[in-house]
Amino acid sequence: MAAELYAELEAFESNDADRVLVLTGRDPSFCSGANIRRFDETIGRIEQEEGAKAERQPLPWGNMEARHGQRASEKAEAGFGSVSNVPLRVSEVQKPTIAAVNGHAIGVGLGLALSCDIRIASEKAEFAEAFVRMGLVPGDGSCWQLPRLIGLSNTYYMQYTGDRLSADEAYRMGLVSKVHPHEEMLAAAMEFAGRLASGATYSMSLTKYLVQRSFDMGFGESLRLAQTAQELARRSEDHKEAVRAFLDKRRPEFKGR
């Protein structure tokens, strides 16, 4: 399924006619996360590979540093096409993206929703960082995503407990932008997507680039980057069309170029 998602995302980005991505699931779930029945197989493989129990530090951060250093020397990465890298691929889509969360968004399923630019939820949606309940960590990028959306305290609350949040709780935290009755949610999300798709999606793409890059910059550097993006936007067909439409007193017809 991960490989199929990668293929669809590649096709979406390469098609100029596709302006906005809407990602949703089949009821009753948006994405319920990993197949836990397969975890036992993984445990057996790891134990077979390690043999005797490796020496461990009394506190986990020491083990973490040692293991991370080992992986760096081995150049160990999840790799393109892996499940754990799907949220990263979604976040790198160079067009607006919307998660239409119709039900359970659990574990990596939540990470997938977080990777979209905007989340619109059904009143039946539920959100959970369920990794801790299996003695695992959020390996889907949500340790980077969640603090930026809902702050540190709420992030630790979700990740330490694995508790499920209702759609209303998620809205209160800022995890989702809108909550709709279940039967109306997908239509509302598609209507919103159509609104974005009829807009200046070229400048939206540049804005997305600026927002993501600015997380790791100071204000001055971010401003200089924005000035470069503005130079590109001024040369776009969408900007020229917007100016002409304003002067002609009509609605602009944006092309996303």
C-alpha positions as CSV (number, residue, x, y, z in Angstrom):
1,M,0.0,0.0,0.0
2,A,2.9,2.3,0.8
3,A,4.3,1.7,-2.7
4,E,0.9,2.5,-4.2
5,L,0.7,5.7,-2.3
6,Y,4.1,6.8,-3.6
7,A,3.0,6.0,-7.1
8,E,-0.2,8.0,-6.8
9,L,1.7,11.0,-5.2
10,E,4.2,11.0,-8.1
11,A,1.3,10.9,-10.6
12,F,-0.5,13.7,-8.8
13,E,2.5,16.0,-8.7
14,S,3.4,15.4,-12.4
15,N,-0.2,16.3,-13.6
16,D,-0.7,20.0,-14.0
17,A,-4.5,19.5,-14.0
18,D,-4.4,18.1,-10.5
19,R,-4.3,21.2,-8.2
20,V,-5.2,20.0,-4.7
21,L,-4.8,16.6,-3.0
22,V,-7.6,15.2,-0.7
23,L,-6.6,12.2,1.3
24,T,-9.3,10.2,3.1
25,G,-10.0,6.6,4.2
26,R,-12.8,4.1,3.9
27,D,-15.3,4.1,6.8
28,P,-15.0,3.6,9.7
29,S,-11.3,4.6,9.6
30,F,-9.1,7.2,8.0
31,C,-6.1,4.9,8.9
32,S,-6.0,2.7,11.9
33,G,-2.2,2.3,11.9
34,A,0.1,-0.8,11.8
35,N,-1.0,-4.4,11.9
36,I,-0.1,-5.3,15.4
37,R,-0.4,-9.1,14.7
38,R,2.9,-8.7,12.7
39,F,4.8,-7.2,15.6
40,D,5.4,-10.6,17.1
41,E,7.1,-11.7,13.8
42,T,9.4,-8.6,14.0
43,I,10.3,-9.4,17.6
44,G,11.3,-12.9,16.7
45,R,13.5,-11.6,13.8
46,I,15.2,-9.0,16.0
47,E,16.0,-11.6,18.7
48,Q,17.4,-14.0,16.1
49,E,19.6,-11.2,14.6
50,E,20.9,-10.0,18.0
51,G,21.5,-13.4,19.6
52,A,22.7,-12.8,23.2
53,K,21.2,-9.8,24.9
54,A,23.2,-6.7,24.0
55,E,24.7,-4.6,26.9
56,R,22.4,-1.7,27.6
57,Q,22.9,1.6,29.4
58,P,20.8,2.0,32.6
59,L,18.9,4.9,31.1
60,P,17.5,4.9,27.5
61,W,19.2,8.1,26.2
62,G,22.6,6.4,26.3
63,N,21.2,3.4,24.4
64,M,19.7,5.8,21.9
65,E,22.9,7.7,21.3
66,A,24.8,4.4,20.8
67,R,22.3,2.9,18.5
68,H,21.9,6.1,16.4
69,G,25.7,6.4,16.0
70,Q,25.8,2.8,14.8
71,R,23.0,3.4,12.3
72,A,24.8,6.5,11.0
73,S,28.0,4.5,10.5
74,E,26.0,1.8,8.7
75,K,24.1,4.5,6.7
76,A,20.9,2.7,7.8
77,E,17.7,4.5,6.6
78,A,14.1,3.4,6.2
79,G,14.5,4.1,2.5
80,F,12.2,5.4,-0.3
81,G,8.9,3.6,-0.4
82,S,8.9,2.5,3.2
83,V,5.8,2.9,5.4
84,S,7.6,5.1,7.9
85,N,8.6,7.6,5.2
86,V,5.1,8.0,3.7
87,P,4.3,11.0,6.0
88,L,7.5,12.7,4.8
89,R,6.6,12.1,1.2
90,V,3.1,13.6,1.8
91,S,4.5,16.6,3.5
92,E,6.8,17.2,0.5
93,V,4.0,17.3,-2.1
94,Q,4.4,20.6,-3.8
95,K,0.7,21.4,-4.0
96,P,-1.9,22.0,-1.3
97,T,-3.0,18.9,0.6
98,I,-6.1,18.2,2.8
99,A,-6.7,15.3,5.1
100,A,-10.4,14.5,5.2
101,V,-10.4,12.5,8.5
102,N,-13.5,10.4,8.4
103,G,-12.7,8.1,11.4
104,H,-9.9,6.6,13.3
105,A,-6.5,8.3,12.7
106,I,-4.2,6.1,14.9
107,G,-0.5,5.8,15.1
108,V,1.1,6.3,11.7
109,G,-2.5,7.0,10.5
110,L,-2.3,10.2,12.6
111,G,1.1,10.9,11.2
112,L,-0.3,10.7,7.7
113,A,-3.1,13.2,8.6
114,L,-0.5,15.5,10.3
115,S,1.5,15.5,7.1
116,C,-1.3,17.2,5.1
117,D,-1.4,21.0,5.1
118,I,-5.0,21.1,6.5
119,R,-7.1,18.6,8.4
120,I,-10.9,18.6,8.2
121,A,-12.6,16.1,10.5
122,S,-15.8,14.2,10.8
123,E,-17.5,14.4,14.2
124,K,-16.8,10.6,14.4
125,A,-13.0,11.1,13.9
126,E,-10.7,9.9,16.7
127,F,-7.0,10.7,17.0
128,A,-4.3,8.9,19.0
129,E,-0.6,8.5,19.3
130,A,-0.9,4.8,20.1
131,F,2.7,3.9,19.9
132,V,3.4,4.0,23.7
133,R,0.7,1.4,24.3
134,M,2.9,-1.1,22.3
135,G,6.0,0.1,24.1
136,L,7.1,2.0,20.9
137,V,7.9,5.6,20.0
138,P,6.2,7.8,17.3
139,G,8.4,6.7,14.4
140,D,6.3,8.5,11.8
141,G,7.6,12.1,12.2
142,S,4.9,13.2,14.7
143,C,7.6,14.2,17.2
144,W,8.4,17.0,14.7
145,Q,4.9,17.7,13.6
146,L,2.8,17.7,16.8
147,P,4.8,20.3,18.9
148,R,4.5,22.8,16.1
149,L,0.7,22.3,15.9
150,I,-0.4,21.8,19.5
151,G,2.5,22.8,21.8
152,L,4.8,20.7,24.0
153,S,2.4,19.9,26.8
154,N,-0.4,18.6,24.6
155,T,2.2,16.7,22.5
156,Y,3.6,14.9,25.6
157,Y,0.1,14.2,26.8
158,M,-0.9,12.5,23.6
159,Q,2.4,10.6,23.2
160,Y,2.9,9.5,26.9
161,T,-0.7,8.3,27.3
162,G,-1.8,7.1,23.8
163,D,-5.3,8.3,24.7
164,R,-7.8,8.8,21.9
165,L,-9.0,12.4,21.3
166,S,-12.4,13.1,19.9
167,A,-12.9,15.4,17.0
168,D,-14.0,18.2,19.3
169,E,-10.9,17.8,21.5
170,A,-8.7,17.8,18.4
171,Y,-10.3,21.0,17.2
172,R,-9.8,22.6,20.6
173,M,-6.1,21.8,20.5
174,G,-5.7,23.1,17.0
175,L,-5.1,19.6,15.5
176,V,-7.9,20.1,13.0
177,S,-9.2,23.2,11.3
178,K,-12.9,22.2,10.9
179,V,-15.3,19.5,12.2
180,H,-18.4,18.6,10.2
181,P,-21.3,16.1,10.7
182,H,-20.1,12.7,9.4
183,E,-22.4,12.6,6.4
184,E,-21.4,16.1,5.3
185,M,-17.6,16.0,6.0
186,L,-16.3,14.6,2.7
187,A,-18.5,16.9,0.6
188,A,-17.4,19.9,2.7
189,A,-13.7,18.8,2.3
190,M,-14.2,18.5,-1.5
191,E,-15.9,21.9,-1.7
192,F,-13.0,23.4,0.2
193,A,-10.5,21.7,-2.1
194,G,-12.4,23.1,-5.1
195,R,-12.1,26.5,-3.6
196,L,-8.3,26.1,-3.2
197,A,-8.0,24.5,-6.6
198,S,-9.6,27.5,-8.3
199,G,-7.1,29.8,-6.6
200,A,-3.5,30.7,-7.2
201,T,-2.0,27.3,-6.4
202,Y,1.4,28.3,-7.7
203,S,1.8,30.9,-4.9
204,M,0.3,28.4,-2.4
205,S,3.1,26.0,-3.3
206,L,5.7,28.7,-2.7
207,T,4.0,29.6,0.6
208,K,4.2,26.0,1.7
209,Y,7.9,26.0,0.9
210,L,8.4,29.1,2.9
211,V,6.5,27.9,5.9
212,Q,8.4,24.5,6.0
213,R,11.8,26.1,5.5
214,S,11.2,28.9,8.0
215,F,10.9,26.5,11.0
216,D,14.7,26.2,11.0
217,M,15.5,29.9,10.3
218,G,15.7,33.2,12.0
219,F,13.3,36.0,11.0
220,G,15.8,37.8,8.8
221,E,16.8,34.7,6.9
222,S,13.1,33.7,6.5
223,L,12.3,37.2,5.2
224,R,15.1,37.0,2.6
225,L,13.8,33.7,1.5
226,A,10.3,35.2,1.2
227,Q,11.7,38.0,-1.0
228,T,13.1,35.4,-3.4
229,A,9.8,33.6,-3.5
230,Q,8.0,36.9,-4.2
231,E,10.3,37.4,-7.2
232,L,9.1,34.1,-8.6
233,A,5.5,34.8,-7.8
234,R,5.6,38.2,-9.6
235,R,6.7,36.3,-12.8
236,S,3.9,33.7,-12.6
237,E,0.9,33.6,-14.9
238,D,-1.4,33.6,-11.9
239,H,-0.1,37.0,-10.7
240,K,-0.5,38.6,-14.1
241,E,-4.0,37.2,-14.4
242,A,-4.9,38.5,-10.9
243,V,-3.8,42.0,-11.8
244,R,-5.6,42.0,-15.2
245,A,-8.8,40.7,-13.5
246,F,-8.6,43.4,-10.9
247,L,-8.3,46.1,-13.5
248,D,-11.1,44.6,-15.6
249,K,-13.3,44.2,-12.5
250,R,-13.8,40.4,-13.0
251,R,-13.0,37.2,-11.2
252,P,-9.5,35.9,-12.0
253,E,-9.1,32.5,-13.7
254,F,-6.0,31.0,-12.2
255,K,-4.0,28.2,-13.9
256,G,-1.6,27.3,-11.2
257,R,1.4,28.5,-13.2
